[in-house]
């Protein structure tokens, strides 16, 4: 298991970043308030608020049994020129450009 700026980095099989899926995902941040641990995971769906069930891609979703969930936005997982896997935020301008392109096509 690797740590990056105090955050555990774990691939699907437990430790291989080369096995991370490529594409666009939501970053979900889960913390245990009393035990002090935190986890990040990639999801194809935005996290849901614990009371309304509404999708919450960015912001606090709620807490249950001392476990708090936050949406941390949309991210893109891609390989760089050297073949290393990189996770970067998807910028609002990229979403706007994609939406305009889809509207122009219809």
LOLUMDREN-512298 format. One record per atom (N, C-alpha, C): residue in three letters; x, y negated, z negated. Coordinates in nm, 4 decimals. Layout:
<pts>
+------+----------+----------+----------+
| zami |       px |       py |       pz |
+------+----------+----------+----------+
|  ALA |        X |        Y |        Z |
...
+------+----------+----------+----------+
</pts>
This chain:
<pts>
+------+----------+----------+----------+
| zami |       px |       py |       pz |
+------+----------+----------+----------+
|  UNK |   0.0837 |   0.1171 |   0.0000 |
|  UNK |   0.0000 |   0.0000 |   0.0000 |
|  UNK |   0.0892 |  -0.1248 |   0.0000 |
|  UNK |   0.0545 |  -0.2222 |   0.0836 |
|  UNK |   0.1328 |  -0.3442 |   0.0931 |
|  UNK |   0.0582 |  -0.4596 |   0.0279 |
|  UNK |   0.1324 |  -0.5612 |  -0.0134 |
|  UNK |   0.0718 |  -0.6813 |  -0.0697 |
|  UNK |   0.1198 |  -0.8005 |   0.0119 |
|  UNK |   0.0303 |  -0.8915 |   0.0387 |
|  UNK |   0.0620 |  -1.0132 |   0.1127 |
|  UNK |   0.0021 |  -1.1303 |   0.0371 |
|  UNK |   0.0862 |  -1.2167 |  -0.0161 |
|  UNK |   0.0409 |  -1.3295 |  -0.0981 |
|  UNK |  -0.0529 |  -1.2826 |  -0.2086 |
|  UNK |  -0.0195 |  -1.1684 |  -0.2707 |
|  UNK |  -0.0989 |  -1.1179 |  -0.3820 |
|  UNK |  -0.2229 |  -1.0408 |  -0.3427 |
|  UNK |  -0.2452 |  -1.0195 |  -0.2127 |
|  UNK |  -0.3638 |  -0.9466 |  -0.1656 |
|  UNK |  -0.3204 |  -0.8115 |  -0.1121 |
|  UNK |  -0.3884 |  -0.7049 |  -0.1557 |
|  UNK |  -0.3586 |  -0.5725 |  -0.1039 |
|  UNK |  -0.4013 |  -0.5639 |   0.0418 |
|  UNK |  -0.3143 |  -0.5090 |   0.1256 |
|  UNK |  -0.3453 |  -0.4872 |   0.2662 |
|  UNK |  -0.3597 |  -0.3363 |   0.2853 |
|  UNK |  -0.4784 |  -0.2932 |   0.3232 |
|  UNK |  -0.5058 |  -0.1505 |   0.3352 |
|  UNK |  -0.5740 |  -0.1246 |   0.4683 |
|  UNK |  -0.5196 |  -0.0322 |   0.5471 |
|  UNK |  -0.5822 |   0.0064 |   0.6730 |
|  UNK |  -0.6859 |   0.1149 |   0.6485 |
|  UNK |  -0.7574 |   0.1567 |   0.7527 |
|  UNK |  -0.8616 |   0.2573 |   0.7376 |
|  UNK |  -0.8133 |   0.3885 |   0.6751 |
|  UNK |  -0.6900 |   0.4299 |   0.7036 |
|  UNK |  -0.6413 |   0.5551 |   0.6473 |
|  UNK |  -0.5687 |   0.5326 |   0.5151 |
|  UNK |  -0.5658 |   0.4090 |   0.4688 |
|  UNK |  -0.5040 |   0.3817 |   0.3409 |
|  UNK |  -0.3814 |   0.2943 |   0.3462 |
|  UNK |  -0.3046 |   0.3001 |   0.4557 |
|  UNK |  -0.1851 |   0.2169 |   0.4536 |
|  UNK |  -0.1319 |   0.1760 |   0.5903 |
|  UNK |  -0.2003 |   0.2017 |   0.6979 |
|  UNK |  -0.1434 |   0.1736 |   0.8295 |
|  UNK |  -0.2146 |   0.0582 |   0.8979 |
|  UNK |  -0.1460 |  -0.0558 |   0.9092 |
|  UNK |  -0.2083 |  -0.1705 |   0.9750 |
|  UNK |  -0.2264 |  -0.1463 |   1.1239 |
|  UNK |  -0.1505 |  -0.0533 |   1.1836 |
|  UNK |  -0.1658 |  -0.0258 |   1.3258 |
|  UNK |  -0.2988 |   0.0409 |   1.3562 |
|  UNK |  -0.3665 |   0.0930 |   1.2551 |
|  UNK |  -0.4949 |   0.1581 |   1.2758 |
|  UNK |  -0.6131 |   0.0635 |   1.2548 |
|  UNK |  -0.5853 |  -0.0644 |   1.2265 |
|  UNK |  -0.6953 |  -0.1590 |   1.2111 |
|  UNK |  -0.7710 |  -0.1686 |   1.3425 |
|  UNK |  -0.9036 |  -0.1746 |   1.3372 |
|  UNK |  -0.9798 |  -0.1886 |   1.4611 |
|  UNK |  -0.9580 |  -0.3276 |   1.5202 |
|  UNK |  -0.9560 |  -0.3376 |   1.6518 |
|  UNK |  -0.9391 |  -0.4655 |   1.7184 |
|  UNK |  -1.0753 |  -0.5201 |   1.7564 |
|  UNK |  -1.0905 |  -0.6520 |   1.7516 |
|  UNK |  -1.2171 |  -0.7145 |   1.7890 |
|  UNK |  -1.2538 |  -0.8263 |   1.6929 |
|  UNK |  -1.3826 |  -0.8603 |   1.6915 |
|  UNK |  -1.4320 |  -0.9677 |   1.6065 |
|  UNK |  -1.5134 |  -0.9092 |   1.4919 |
|  UNK |  -1.4872 |  -0.9609 |   1.3713 |
|  UNK |  -1.5491 |  -0.9089 |   1.2507 |
|  UNK |  -1.5813 |  -1.0222 |   1.1540 |
|  UNK |  -1.6524 |  -0.9877 |   1.0484 |
|  UNK |  -1.6724 |  -1.0775 |   0.9356 |
|  UNK |  -1.5778 |  -1.0334 |   0.8248 |
|  UNK |  -1.5180 |  -1.1295 |   0.7571 |
|  UNK |  -1.4307 |  -1.1007 |   0.6453 |
|  UNK |  -1.5129 |  -1.1121 |   0.5171 |
|  UNK |  -1.5158 |  -1.0034 |   0.4393 |
|  UNK |  -1.5945 |  -0.9977 |   0.3158 |
|  UNK |  -1.4978 |  -0.9875 |   0.1981 |
|  UNK |  -1.5151 |  -1.0754 |   0.1005 |
|  UNK |  -1.4289 |  -1.0821 |  -0.0175 |
|  UNK |  -1.5113 |  -1.0399 |  -0.1391 |
|  UNK |  -1.4678 |  -0.9335 |  -0.2058 |
|  UNK |  -1.5370 |  -0.8817 |  -0.3234 |
|  UNK |  -1.4441 |  -0.8912 |  -0.4436 |
|  UNK |  -1.4949 |  -0.9417 |  -0.5561 |
|  UNK |  -1.4142 |  -0.9519 |  -0.6777 |
|  UNK |  -1.4913 |  -0.8946 |  -0.7957 |
|  UNK |  -1.4197 |  -0.8342 |  -0.8881 |
|  UNK |  -1.4796 |  -0.7902 |  -1.0144 |
|  UNK |  -1.4425 |  -0.8956 |  -1.1176 |
|  UNK |  -1.5427 |  -0.9654 |  -1.1648 |
|  UNK |  -1.5212 |  -1.0834 |  -1.2480 |
|  UNK |  -1.4503 |  -1.0500 |  -1.3789 |
|  UNK |  -1.4868 |  -0.9394 |  -1.4445 |
|  UNK |  -1.4275 |  -0.9087 |  -1.5751 |
|  UNK |  -1.3012 |  -0.8237 |  -1.5651 |
|  UNK |  -1.2914 |  -0.7372 |  -1.4646 |
|  UNK |  -1.1725 |  -0.6519 |  -1.4509 |
|  UNK |  -1.0610 |  -0.7198 |  -1.3724 |
|  UNK |  -1.0945 |  -0.8255 |  -1.2980 |
|  UNK |  -0.9925 |  -0.9044 |  -1.2312 |
|  UNK |  -0.9438 |  -0.8523 |  -1.0966 |
|  UNK |  -1.0050 |  -0.7501 |  -1.0390 |
|  UNK |  -0.9579 |  -0.7042 |  -0.9078 |
|  UNK |  -1.0324 |  -0.7761 |  -0.7966 |
|  UNK |  -0.9702 |  -0.7749 |  -0.6797 |
|  UNK |  -1.0350 |  -0.8306 |  -0.5621 |
|  UNK |  -1.0009 |  -0.7475 |  -0.4399 |
|  UNK |  -1.0940 |  -0.7439 |  -0.3444 |
|  UNK |  -1.0768 |  -0.6660 |  -0.2218 |
|  UNK |  -1.1264 |  -0.7486 |  -0.1038 |
|  UNK |  -1.0651 |  -0.7284 |   0.0108 |
|  UNK |  -1.1106 |  -0.7865 |   0.1363 |
|  UNK |  -1.1414 |  -0.6710 |   0.2300 |
|  UNK |  -1.2475 |  -0.6845 |   0.3080 |
|  UNK |  -1.2784 |  -0.5814 |   0.4071 |
|  UNK |  -1.3339 |  -0.6469 |   0.5322 |
|  UNK |  -1.3222 |  -0.5768 |   0.6433 |
|  UNK |  -1.3781 |  -0.6220 |   0.7695 |
|  UNK |  -1.5117 |  -0.5532 |   0.7907 |
|  UNK |  -1.6090 |  -0.6282 |   0.8402 |
|  UNK |  -1.7418 |  -0.5730 |   0.8628 |
|  UNK |  -1.7955 |  -0.6220 |   0.9970 |
|  UNK |  -1.8723 |  -0.5385 |   1.0643 |
|  UNK |  -1.9348 |  -0.5810 |   1.1896 |
|  UNK |  -2.0602 |  -0.6639 |   1.1636 |
|  UNK |  -2.1098 |  -0.6624 |   1.0400 |
|  UNK |  -2.2274 |  -0.7403 |   1.0013 |
|  UNK |  -2.1879 |  -0.8392 |   0.8924 |
|  UNK |  -2.2494 |  -0.9582 |   0.8880 |
|  UNK |  -2.2180 |  -1.0504 |   0.7784 |
|  UNK |  -2.2668 |  -0.9914 |   0.6466 |
|  UNK |  -2.2004 |  -1.0253 |   0.5358 |
|  UNK |  -2.2504 |  -0.9769 |   0.4067 |
|  UNK |  -2.3888 |  -1.0356 |   0.3808 |
|  UNK |  -2.4654 |  -0.9691 |   0.2961 |
|  UNK |  -2.6028 |  -1.0129 |   0.2672 |
|  UNK |  -2.6114 |  -1.0705 |   0.1267 |
|  UNK |  -2.6937 |  -1.1735 |   0.1128 |
|  UNK |  -2.7193 |  -1.2295 |  -0.0200 |
|  UNK |  -2.7925 |  -1.1243 |  -0.1016 |
|  UNK |  -2.7582 |  -1.1133 |  -0.2313 |
|  UNK |  -2.8125 |  -1.0028 |  -0.3099 |
|  UNK |  -2.9596 |  -1.0215 |  -0.3475 |
|  UNK |  -3.0138 |  -1.1411 |  -0.3417 |
|  UNK |  -3.1547 |  -1.1610 |  -0.3763 |
|  UNK |  -3.2443 |  -1.1633 |  -0.2522 |
|  UNK |  -3.2078 |  -1.2400 |  -0.1515 |
|  UNK |  -3.2940 |  -1.2557 |  -0.0342 |
|  UNK |  -3.2638 |  -1.1545 |   0.0760 |
|  UNK |  -3.1440 |  -1.0966 |   0.0767 |
|  UNK |  -3.1038 |  -1.0059 |   0.1834 |
|  UNK |  -3.0631 |  -1.0784 |   0.3107 |
|  UNK |  -3.0641 |  -1.2118 |   0.3064 |
|  UNK |  -3.0267 |  -1.2942 |   0.4201 |
|  UNK |  -2.8766 |  -1.2819 |   0.4478 |
|  UNK |  -2.8389 |  -1.2796 |   0.5754 |
|  UNK |  -2.6980 |  -1.2748 |   0.6120 |
|  UNK |  -2.6264 |  -1.4011 |   0.5669 |
|  UNK |  -2.5041 |  -1.3859 |   0.5196 |
|  UNK |  -2.4278 |  -1.4994 |   0.4669 |
|  UNK |  -2.2821 |  -1.4863 |   0.5136 |
|  UNK |  -2.2524 |  -1.5280 |   0.6370 |
|  UNK |  -2.1168 |  -1.5108 |   0.6879 |
|  UNK |  -2.0115 |  -1.5936 |   0.6166 |
|  UNK |  -2.0522 |  -1.7044 |   0.5537 |
|  UNK |  -1.9553 |  -1.7910 |   0.4882 |
|  UNK |  -2.0174 |  -1.8482 |   0.3612 |
|  UNK |  -1.9672 |  -1.8054 |   0.2452 |
|  UNK |  -2.0178 |  -1.8562 |   0.1184 |
|  UNK |  -2.0492 |  -1.7450 |   0.0209 |
|  UNK |  -2.0984 |  -1.7847 |  -0.0966 |
|  UNK |  -2.1277 |  -1.6902 |  -0.2038 |
|  UNK |  -2.2566 |  -1.6141 |  -0.1747 |
|  UNK |  -2.2513 |  -1.4816 |  -0.1858 |
|  UNK |  -2.3681 |  -1.3972 |  -0.1599 |
|  UNK |  -2.4404 |  -1.3592 |  -0.2881 |
|  UNK |  -2.3692 |  -1.3604 |  -0.4004 |
|  UNK |  -2.4298 |  -1.3257 |  -0.5281 |
|  UNK |  -2.3394 |  -1.2346 |  -0.6082 |
|  UNK |  -2.3843 |  -1.2053 |  -0.7298 |
|  UNK |  -2.3103 |  -1.1167 |  -0.8203 |
|  UNK |  -2.4058 |  -1.0151 |  -0.8793 |
|  UNK |  -2.3588 |  -0.8922 |  -0.8916 |
|  UNK |  -2.4343 |  -0.7841 |  -0.9555 |
|  UNK |  -2.3368 |  -0.7012 |  -1.0360 |
|  UNK |  -2.3677 |  -0.6772 |  -1.1631 |
|  UNK |  -2.2820 |  -0.5963 |  -1.2510 |
|  UNK |  -2.1363 |  -0.6443 |  -1.2486 |
|  UNK |  -2.1160 |  -0.7739 |  -1.2577 |
|  UNK |  -1.9838 |  -0.8378 |  -1.2616 |
|  UNK |  -1.9068 |  -0.8308 |  -1.1307 |
|  UNK |  -1.9696 |  -0.7860 |  -1.0228 |
|  UNK |  -1.9046 |  -0.7827 |  -0.8919 |
|  UNK |  -1.9638 |  -0.8943 |  -0.8064 |
|  UNK |  -1.8766 |  -0.9846 |  -0.7625 |
|  UNK |  -1.9172 |  -1.1000 |  -0.6835 |
|  UNK |  -1.8756 |  -1.0797 |  -0.5379 |
|  UNK |  -1.9643 |  -1.1164 |  -0.4444 |
|  UNK |  -1.9373 |  -1.1007 |  -0.3017 |
|  UNK |  -1.9438 |  -1.2375 |  -0.2342 |
|  UNK |  -1.8425 |  -1.2652 |  -0.1501 |
|  UNK |  -1.8369 |  -1.3877 |  -0.0708 |
|  UNK |  -1.8139 |  -1.3522 |   0.0754 |
|  UNK |  -1.8800 |  -1.4212 |   0.1652 |
|  UNK |  -1.8465 |  -1.4159 |   0.3064 |
|  UNK |  -1.7350 |  -1.5163 |   0.3308 |
|  UNK |  -1.6312 |  -1.4774 |   0.4026 |
|  UNK |  -1.5183 |  -1.5664 |   0.4288 |
|  UNK |  -1.5069 |  -1.6050 |   0.5757 |
|  UNK |  -1.6157 |  -1.5886 |   0.6505 |
|  UNK |  -1.6176 |  -1.6326 |   0.7895 |
|  UNK |  -1.5895 |  -1.5209 |   0.8882 |
|  UNK |  -1.5902 |  -1.5592 |   1.0146 |
|  UNK |  -1.5631 |  -1.4646 |   1.1228 |
|  UNK |  -1.4136 |  -1.4652 |   1.1541 |
|  UNK |  -1.3610 |  -1.3471 |   1.1833 |
|  UNK |  -1.2191 |  -1.3334 |   1.2152 |
|  UNK |  -1.2021 |  -1.2487 |   1.3408 |
|  UNK |  -1.0882 |  -1.2654 |   1.4049 |
|  UNK |  -1.0537 |  -1.1847 |   1.5218 |
|  UNK |  -0.9303 |  -1.1031 |   1.4876 |
|  UNK |  -0.9366 |  -0.9741 |   1.5128 |
|  UNK |  -0.8233 |  -0.8841 |   1.4909 |
|  UNK |  -0.7681 |  -0.8500 |   1.6295 |
|  UNK |  -0.6412 |  -0.8852 |   1.6521 |
|  UNK |  -0.5798 |  -0.8639 |   1.7838 |
|  UNK |  -0.4315 |  -0.8340 |   1.7655 |
|  UNK |  -0.3730 |  -0.7776 |   1.8689 |
|  UNK |  -0.2284 |  -0.7540 |   1.8682 |
|  UNK |  -0.1598 |  -0.8722 |   1.9342 |
|  UNK |  -0.0453 |  -0.9116 |   1.8772 |
|  UNK |   0.0318 |  -1.0198 |   1.9373 |
|  UNK |   0.1242 |  -0.9624 |   2.0440 |
|  UNK |   0.2090 |  -1.0469 |   2.1013 |
|  UNK |   0.2982 |  -1.0060 |   2.2105 |
|  UNK |   0.3942 |  -0.8950 |   2.1690 |
|  UNK |   0.4264 |  -0.8870 |   2.0404 |
|  UNK |   0.5177 |  -0.7835 |   1.9909 |
|  UNK |   0.4444 |  -0.6575 |   1.9461 |
|  UNK |   0.3127 |  -0.6551 |   1.9628 |
|  UNK |   0.2355 |  -0.5373 |   1.9246 |
|  UNK |   0.1939 |  -0.5339 |   1.7789 |
|  UNK |   0.2189 |  -0.6426 |   1.7048 |
|  UNK |   0.1780 |  -0.6483 |   1.5644 |
|  UNK |   0.0326 |  -0.6905 |   1.5555 |
|  UNK |  -0.0389 |  -0.6336 |   1.4610 |
|  UNK |  -0.1791 |  -0.6680 |   1.4412 |
|  UNK |  -0.1876 |  -0.7980 |   1.3631 |
|  UNK |  -0.2695 |  -0.8915 |   1.4118 |
|  UNK |  -0.2890 |  -1.0209 |   1.3472 |
|  UNK |  -0.4385 |  -1.0423 |   1.3223 |
|  UNK |  -0.4692 |  -1.0982 |   1.2072 |
|  UNK |  -0.6066 |  -1.1358 |   1.1753 |
|  UNK |  -0.6086 |  -1.2878 |   1.1651 |
|  UNK |  -0.6945 |  -1.3513 |   1.2455 |
|  UNK |  -0.7021 |  -1.4969 |   1.2406 |
|  UNK |  -0.8488 |  -1.5405 |   1.2411 |
|  UNK |  -0.8750 |  -1.6579 |   1.1829 |
|  UNK |  -1.0129 |  -1.7074 |   1.1822 |
|  UNK |  -1.0601 |  -1.7377 |   1.3236 |
|  UNK |  -1.1882 |  -1.7182 |   1.3467 |
|  UNK |  -1.2490 |  -1.7617 |   1.4720 |
|  UNK |  -1.2955 |  -1.9048 |   1.4490 |
|  UNK |  -1.2461 |  -1.9957 |   1.5304 |
|  UNK |  -1.2773 |  -2.1368 |   1.5141 |
|  UNK |  -1.4166 |  -2.1692 |   1.5666 |
|  UNK |  -1.4793 |  -2.2700 |   1.5082 |
|  UNK |  -1.6116 |  -2.3124 |   1.5504 |
|  UNK |  -1.6117 |  -2.3482 |   1.6985 |
|  UNK |  -1.5041 |  -2.4101 |   1.7454 |
|  UNK |  -1.4963 |  -2.4478 |   1.8876 |
|  UNK |  -1.4987 |  -2.3243 |   1.9777 |
|  UNK |  -1.4409 |  -2.2137 |   1.9320 |
|  UNK |  -1.4432 |  -2.0900 |   2.0109 |
|  UNK |  -1.5851 |  -2.0350 |   2.0197 |
|  UNK |  -1.6596 |  -2.0423 |   1.9097 |
|  UNK |  -1.7979 |  -1.9957 |   1.9103 |
|  UNK |  -1.8819 |  -2.0838 |   2.0020 |
|  UNK |  -1.8619 |  -2.2133 |   1.9956 |
|  UNK |  -1.9366 |  -2.3066 |   2.0793 |
|  UNK |  -1.9071 |  -2.2809 |   2.2263 |
|  UNK |  -1.7799 |  -2.2608 |   2.2616 |
|  UNK |  -1.7426 |  -2.2322 |   2.4003 |
|  UNK |  -1.8068 |  -2.1030 |   2.4490 |
|  UNK |  -1.8087 |  -1.9997 |   2.3642 |
|  UNK |  -1.8676 |  -1.8710 |   2.4015 |
|  UNK |  -2.0176 |  -1.8850 |   2.4230 |
|  UNK |  -2.0851 |  -1.9627 |   2.3375 |
|  UNK |  -2.2292 |  -1.9823 |   2.3517 |
|  UNK |  -2.2612 |  -2.0586 |   2.4801 |
|  UNK |  -2.1821 |  -2.1623 |   2.5121 |
|  UNK |  -2.2046 |  -2.2398 |   2.6341 |
|  UNK |  -2.1825 |  -2.1533 |   2.7583 |
|  UNK |  -2.0813 |  -2.0671 |   2.7545 |
|  UNK |  -2.0530 |  -1.9776 |   2.8666 |
|  UNK |  -2.1690 |  -1.8815 |   2.8878 |
|  UNK |  -2.2246 |  -1.8279 |   2.7778 |
|  UNK |  -2.3380 |  -1.7357 |   2.7875 |
|  UNK |  -2.4614 |  -1.8071 |   2.8420 |
|  UNK |  -2.4831 |  -1.9332 |   2.8014 |
|  UNK |  -2.5985 |  -2.0095 |   2.8522 |
|  UNK |  -2.5817 |  -2.0390 |   2.9996 |
|  UNK |  -2.4596 |  -2.0711 |   3.0450 |
|  UNK |  -2.4348 |  -2.1006 |   3.1859 |
|  UNK |  -2.4584 |  -1.9782 |   3.2726 |
|  UNK |  -2.4313 |  -1.8599 |   3.2202 |
|  UNK |  -2.4464 |  -1.7363 |   3.2962 |
|  UNK |  -2.5927 |  -1.6995 |   3.3162 |
|  UNK |  -2.6818 |  -1.7488 |   3.2267 |
|  UNK |  -2.8234 |  -1.7115 |   3.2422 |
|  UNK |  -2.9016 |  -1.8059 |   3.3283 |
+------+----------+----------+----------+
</pts>
